[in-house]
């Protein structure tokens, strides 16, 4: 069985609001589960409960979009995002 599929990469992180900008390389929708991995000890899963494109709430995003997503842990630019 194949492992999780990479669907994007963190392109920015806004620590004061706990939001990550993710450049998508595959579609993503609200309700999907994602896994974020990077650095020495960042590896967590969370459900996408809402996301934004240009500060507008969206239900789904496509490959090439850059989305804003509240994340439950600190992340950094370059961390990989997988569909869990």
N, C-alpha and C positions, 0 to 999 in steps of 0.2 A: 504494500500500500504506500502511496506517495505521502510525503510529509506535508506540512502546511505550505500553501502557495503564497509566495511573496506578492503583495498587492500594492506596495508603496513604500515610501521612505519619508521620515520626518524631515521637513524642510525648514522648520522653525519651531521654537517653543516659547510661549509667553508665560513665564513662571508666575507672575502676579495674578493671573486669572486661571492658571492650570490648563491652558489650551495649547494643543499641538497643531501645527499646520502640516498636513500630509499631502505629498504629491503622489497621486494615484497612478499605478501602472496597470490597474484592473478595476472593474466596477465595484462599487460598495453601496450598501443600502442600510437604512435604519433597521435594527434587529439583527444584523450580522454580528458574529463574534470575531474579534480580532485579537492578535497576539503581537506585542511589541517587544523586540529584542535588541539589545545593544550594550555596549560597554562591558564592564566586568560582571555586573550582577543585576542588570535590568532585564527582566523577562516576566511579563504579566499578560493576562488575558482580560478583556472586558467586552461588554456588549456595547454596540453603537446605539445609544438611545436618542441622540440628536446630532446633527452636523450642519455646518453652514458653508456656503460659498459666497464670498463677498458680503458677509454679514447677513445673508438671507438664509433662512432655514430651508433645508432641502431634505427630501425623503431618500433620494438616491443620487449618486454621482458616478461619472463615467471615467474611463481611462483618460489620463491627461489633466483631469480636474485637480485643483488644489483645494482641499477642504480644511475647515477648522473643526476640531473635535476636542471636547473636554476629556482629559486623561486623568486616571486616578493615581498616577505616579509621575515623578520627574522623568523627562526624556530629553534627548539631545539631538541636534541636527545629525542626520546620517543614520540614525537608528532605523532598523528595518521593521516594516509592518506586514504581518501575515494574516490571512484569513484562517481562523482557528477551526 
